Amino acid sequence: MAENKNQDLKNLGEFGLIDHLTKDIEIKNDSTITGVGDDAAVLDYNNKQTVVTTDLLLQGIHFDLVYTPLKHLGYKAVVVNISDIYAMNATPKQIIVSIGISSRMSLEAVDQLYDGIKLACEKYNIDLVGGDTTTSLTGLTISITAIGEANKDDIVYRNGAKPNDLICITGDLGAAYMGLQLLEREKRVHDKNNAVQPDLSGYDYILERQLKPEARKDIIEFLKEIDVKPTSMIDLSDGLSSDIMQICKNSKTGCRIYENKIPIDHATSLMAEELNMNPTVAALNGGEDFELLFTISLQDYEKFSKETELKIYTIGHITEESKGKYLVTNGDQEIELQAQGWNNE
């Protein structure tokens, strides 16, 4: 059966494949004038600021198809891009998807990937307006460009943090990294003895955080509801330590993060204990949590008393640049923060 699917993909050709993948796409946003089907998409933002970001995902570097379901991968590929749009306090509206496909990949597999992409578009009200397909000799490649809009005065950058601002995050940290460690462990066991089946029962939370993360659209909507504009913001893709240092670098400030304030889920702690790791290290350096890290002024803090089911944690404060960037441990020691998350150099 897989052989027939591969033959289908070959016979379709590039334009046939594009038609197949985009035949049921419906436009959701007024800003999308023309989507898939012409040489370029046409967008109209009615004098709003346009926010654009892109991410490249490579098989063997950013994902492993041994344990990553293709539908989940498509969904996650969209989420990692629109998370950057939300981190600018903007609203994602369109995406452009380009993929490089191995000749060994079946049409059924490509459909699964796009099922995930379309599911994310549906959930976050995004239009898929174009892209490209090509043959890849090095496995699956996914490149997504996300386009969003915002009023000029609403956009939040990384460079606006001020001394005494509070540092907030929108959820628990380290779970995605622990999910990855679990998957890698089970893969190694299976590689040594393929008769041994992976044991993933009881690890649902950390696996979902790694394989199917969510972008924090709800937080952006809540901040607008309570009329709070963060002074700076970034999404937590590279790890708390690296990302708060990016805010400090751009804002020319220092910071103090308190270990006892960093939220870590019980499932994350259990997995860290199982692997003989410190869960705080996973939270600081793991990455791929895709929560929002932002700073707010002290006078805006009282607005967070509005009743909500959302969990927003205050984990520290911004200082003068001369005071450095430190983690205050549970033992009341100050340890200089190091950028030990993802680095593409």
Buried (B, 14 or more C-beta within 10 A) or exposed (E): EEEEBBEBBEEBEEEEBBEBBBEEBEBBBEBBEBBBEEEEBEBEBEEBBEBBBBBBBBBEEBBBBEBBBBBBBBBBBBBBBBBBBBBBBBBBBBBBBBBBBBEEBBBBBBBBBBBBBBBBBEBBEBBBBBBEBEEBEEBBBBBBBBBBBBEEEBBBBBBBBBBEBBBBBBBBBBBBBBBBBBBEBBBEBBEEEEEEEBEBEEBEBBBBBBBBBBBBBBBBEBBEEEEBBBBBBBBBBBBBBBBBBBBBBBBEBBBBBBBEEBBBBEBBBBBBEEEEBEBBBBBBBBBBBBBBBBBBBEEBBEEBEEEEEBEBBBBBBBBEBEBBBBBBEEEEEEEEBEBBBBEEE
